[in-house]
């Protein structure tokens, strides 16, 4: 699953991309991301961003494979 969201700023963000554990490694995420980007571009959206955990190396590989480039690293804080 996945979603293309429009933030209040107007930026479009790819979010909630997930593949069930038993189906990982079969190219579903790559197909989903490419399809979502195709729809975005068809709608005239030329820039799509996303956030991914620095620890989620498989997701980073998918995004790089479909043309995303690292824009910035950031740290995430949670209440202890």
ZALO-711364 format. One record per residue (C-alpha): residue number from 1; x, y, z. Coordinates in steps of 0.5 Angstrom, whole numbers, plus 2048, in hexadecimal, padded with zeros to 3 digits. Layout:
<sites>
    n   c1   c2   c3
  NUM    X    Y    Z
...
</sites>
This chain:
<sites>
    n   c1   c2   c3
    1  800  800  800
    2  802  807  7FF
    3  7FF  80E  7FF
    4  801  815  7FB
    5  7FF  81A  800
    6  7FF  822  7FF
    7  802  826  805
    8  7FF  82C  808
    9  805  82F  804
   10  803  82D  7FE
   11  808  828  7FD
   12  807  821  7FB
   13  809  81B  7FF
   14  80A  813  7FE
   15  808  810  805
   16  805  80A  808
   17  809  805  803
   18  809  7FE  806
   19  809  7F7  804
   20  807  7F1  808
   21  80D  7ED  80B
   22  80C  7E7  807
   23  80B  7EB  800
   24  812  7EF  801
   25  817  7EE  7FC
   26  813  7ED  7F6
   27  813  7F4  7F3
   28  80C  7F6  7F6
   29  80F  7FC  7F9
   30  812  7FE  7F3
   31  80C  7FD  7EE
   32  808  801  7F3
   33  80D  807  7F4
   34  80E  807  7EC
   35  806  807  7EB
   36  805  80C  7F0
   37  80A  811  7ED
   38  807  810  7E6
   39  800  812  7E9
   40  803  818  7EC
   41  807  81A  7E6
   42  800  819  7E1
   43  7FD  81E  7E6
   44  802  823  7E5
   45  806  822  7EB
   46  80D  823  7EA
   47  810  822  7F1
   48  80F  81D  7F6
   49  812  81C  7FD
   50  813  817  802
   51  815  815  809
   52  819  80E  80B
   53  81C  80C  811
   54  824  80C  810
   55  823  805  813
   56  81F  802  80D
   57  824  801  808
   58  81F  7FC  804
   59  81B  802  803
   60  820  807  801
   61  823  802  7FC
   62  81C  802  7F9
   63  81B  809  7F9
   64  822  80A  7F6
   65  820  805  7F1
   66  81A  809  7EE
   67  81E  810  7EE
   68  81E  813  7F5
   69  824  816  7F7
   70  826  818  7FF
   71  824  81F  800
   72  826  81F  808
   73  827  81B  80E
   74  823  81C  814
   75  822  81A  81B
   76  81B  818  81E
   77  81A  819  825
   78  815  815  829
   79  813  816  831
   80  817  811  835
</sites>
